[in-house]
Amino acid sequence: MILPGKHIRQDRALLVVGGDILSVLDGPMTISQIWKRVQSLRETREEASPLSFDWFVLALTLLYAISAVERSGDQVLPVGNLHVVHWATKNAEAAAHFGG
């Protein structure tokens, strides 16, 4: 679920969806703004799996749990320097190795 595996396609793994979120999160944004940008990003990919809002929220919750994003009022913003997290989410194979 967090990482791709036998039954979870790479683009549906929460870590990869989290990478999509981080890639569009260039400053404080509402959840609706992030959702729209992630949808637009995924529409540009060939054979991308559909992404439900529930799955998007799970990925956002994961990012919050690992302190990659924080909440400020009704907005979400990235936390500090996320180069390692962003790299890992863009490379699921490396993320699987990096995670254990």
N, C-alpha and C positions, 0 to 999 in steps of 0.2 A: 504494500500500500504506500509506504513512504518511498521505497525504492522500486524500480522496475523489477519484474520477476517473471516467472513462468505464466502467471495469469494476469499480470498487469503490464500493459504496453508502456513503453518508455515515455510517451507523451502524456500518459495518465498518472504516472507516479507523482505523488505529492511533492517530492523534492523538485521535480522538473516543472510542475505547475508553479511552485514557489519561485523558481528561476524566472518564469514568465512574468510573475507578479513583480519581482525585483527589477526586471529589465524595463518595465513600464513605469515604475515608481520613481520618478525623478524629483520628487518633492512631496510636500503634504498634499494628500488627495483623499477624497471621500471613497468609500467602498464602491459606490456606484460608478465613479470615474475609473477606478482601477478595473472593475468588472468589464466595462465597455472597452477599455484599452486592451485587456487580455483577450477578449473575444475577437477584436480586430486583428490582433497579432496572430492568433491561432487560425483565423480565416485565410491568412496568406500562405499557410503550410499545406502542402499536398498530403492527403490521406491522414489528416489530423483527427484524432478521436474527438467525439463531442464532449464538451465540458459542461457539466451541470453547475448551477449556482452552489449547490451543496458541496460539491467536490472543490470548487473554488474557495469556499469558506473554510473547508478543512485545511487546504494548503495555506491560507492566510493565518489560520490558527497555529499551524506548525511553525510558520515564520515568527509569530508572536512568542510561541513557547521557547524557541531557541534564541530569542532576543534579537532577531534580524529586523523586526519592525516594532514600532510602538504606536500607541494611540494618543492623540491629543484632541480632546473634544470629539467631534464627529469625523476627524481625519486620521489617516494612517500615514506614517512617515518612516523612511528607512533609518536604521540606526548605524552610526559610525561607518567604519571602513569595512565593507562587505566583499572585498575582492575574492577571498577564498570561498565564501559561501556561494557567491555568484558563479565562480568558475565551476564548482562542484555541481551546481544545478544545471549548468549548460552541458555537462559531460556525464551522463548517467552512468556509464561504465566506470569512469573514474570515481564517481560518487559512491558506487557500490563497493569499490575497492577501498576508498577512503573511509567509508562507514564501517568496515569490518570485513 
